[in-house]
């Protein structure tokens, strides 16, 4: 059965995929919060009864662990620190979707872009976008690249990226449209890509902008200046959880764990004041946290499931601030801002 600790760890997983920060921080679910004192009296303490038979949710409950596919090398997004309740499975870009389709992983939290072909032809379902990204390039200032450089300026260069990704396709299409010549080298993971760049094998590396920012933050040599360009990304890369098709109970559990962090952010409810919100006047937050009118039990979860999400890992802004702001990524003025601040983080209502 789905116990509180597993759900808290699922929250860490599906809210962002920022596994190092969430699982390795002082506020991680290693010390799981107790149920709130004001939780509904009829809320199950640890176990809940499923409303649907079978599927991934039931399998995870029976197994007692969550099999999570990650990159393991995405700075700020999937540097893992497992404690045994989640089984982290490091996957290359070429391996990731096969692992979902074969059931080797229950959910994939690995910078995977939501595209039409993946949603249909490949045969997977995508959860809410947790990070709106876009492809950029990174080169050395000593080679003449600046933040004002464009794709046309990489004519004649050697570009390195991951094999089997939208990144590889995007840069090839851009080069063809612009009529420029590039040599494209691909590698299985981005550790190899970055090392090839450091070794001088590549003039340019390209991936999602967030990935470049992370690599620049932790791997740029002191005697070099790595430059990320163009200012406007060359693609749309909506990133979020991925799981097997046509399993509504599982998709509901994953999706609403994500939405819970969005709604809490929208209402300025975080780890420190979640108890107050449970007994407060905001009826949406009361429902979401397990109070009167809660809807979690009909999903096969405990009434206080999303209370545990917020109390253990925080709202969307807390997760973002803890994991990405130190790398130089910010929400302000970006698509990842709350919709009230002009961004695209817009959850459906909890009612």
Number of C-alpha atoms within 10 A of each C-alpha: 19 23 17 24 21 20 22 25 28 24 29 27 27 29 34 26 32 26 27 20 24 28 22 17 15 11 17 21 26 17 10 16 17 11 20 17 9 12 21 16 9 7 17 16 15 15 15 19 14 18 12 13 10 11 14 21 26 18 15 17 16 11 12 15 18 24 19 24 29 28 25 23 19 22 22 25 26 25 20 23 16 15 13 9 15 17 15 22 18 18 21 21 22 14 13 22 24 14 20 22 16 10 14 15 25 24 27 28 26 27 25 22 24 22 14 10 10 16 14 11 8 12 16 18 18 22 20 22 22 22 21 20 23 20 23 26 27 25 24 16 14 11 11 10 21 19 15 12 17 17 16 14 12 19 14 12 15 18 24 26 27 23 19 15 16 21 22 19 11 16 23 16 12 15 16 12 10 11 11 16 15 16 14 16 17 18 17 17 19 25 15 15 25 24 13 19 21 14 10 11 15 21 20 26 24 25 25 23 24 24 22 23 21 20 21 20 15 10 12 14 11 6 6 10 16 23 22 24 22 19 14 12 16 20 16 15 23 17 25 25 28 30 26 24 16 12 14 15 19 21 23 16 20 24 18 24 24 29 26 28 28 23 24 25 19 19 14 13 23 21 18 11 12 23 20 13 23 26 18 13 10 11 18 21 25 23 22 28 31 27 24 16 16 22 19 21 18 14 19 23 25 26 29 27 27 28 29 29 29 28 26 26 27 29 27 27 20 16 20 24 14 18 21 20 13 13 18 11 16 14 16 12 11 15 16 23 20 22 13 10 15 13 16 17 23 17 18 10 10 17 11
